[in-house]
Amino acid sequence: MIGIFDSGSGGLTVLSALKQYAPHADVVYFGDIKHAPYGNRSREELGALLVLGFERLLDRGATRIIAACNSVSASVAEPLIHFVGLSKSDVIEMVEPTVERLAAERMSRIVLVATKATIESGLYQRQCDRVGIEVVPVAIPQLAGAIEQDVPFDAQAAYIVAALRSIRVPADALVLGCTHFPFARSAFETVLAARNLEMPVIDPADFVAQGAIERFGISGGGGSIRFVISADSVPFRQKVSQLFSGFPYTIEFAREP
Ligand code: DGL
């Protein structure tokens, strides 16, 4: 069974893409709402939360995991996954499939919007550099938390306006390097249009879902989704019912810690 891990709602964008290609896949999803947002945490904290999150998924029958959180991608590359008994081929994270696709599409310069943790890890910048893509990194530290709490559109747009202030010319694309950000896609598009910065907005969820299907060879299953959350959240429940009402799903709480 596939496990999906995120700090909260962001991984739902990846789950939604996965379900488009493999509706029959049985999935267990862990959203660590109690510790969200992840994007302002240190690498040490993120590593510890990753191990706990992966253990929760493995305890519930996951055998392969999609780390649907860019902020933990740097930790996935570490020996931590061996610590929970997985090997590198059992896990797919966000950065590698995204950069592969950007390279295949012959991008030469992108604006990367992401959390502070993702930008400071330098992971996108290093991997893009290897394939000749220039990255203009833009951290938006407040946005994932605002989306998690479902703050109004105007407040989300204000964070985006402030973050993109230094961008003067368009790039080949603006890449949403945080799985929460596709929920604010229309706010990004509105801000880019208002600033005359014409460039496509790319949500990598699709690339990662396709990469997971290729790597894990998902077949069979009844299409069920078991959501496990570390704290209750009305916005999370609303997003789940909007996106997955066509699938048999349950929502339960993870026990401490
Ligand atoms: N959705 C996650 C990411 O892609 C985490 C965002 C957060 O919790 O700050 O980075």
Boltz pocket constraint, residues with backbone or C-beta under 6 A from the ligand:
constraints:
  - pocket:
      binder: B
      contacts: [[A, 6], [A, 7], [A, 8], [A, 10], [A, 11], [A, 36], [A, 37], [A, 38], [A, 39], [A, 40], [A, 68], [A, 69], [A, 70], [A, 71], [A, 72], [A, 115], [A, 118], [A, 144], [A, 145], [A, 177], [A, 178], [A, 179], [A, 180]]
      max_distance: 6.0
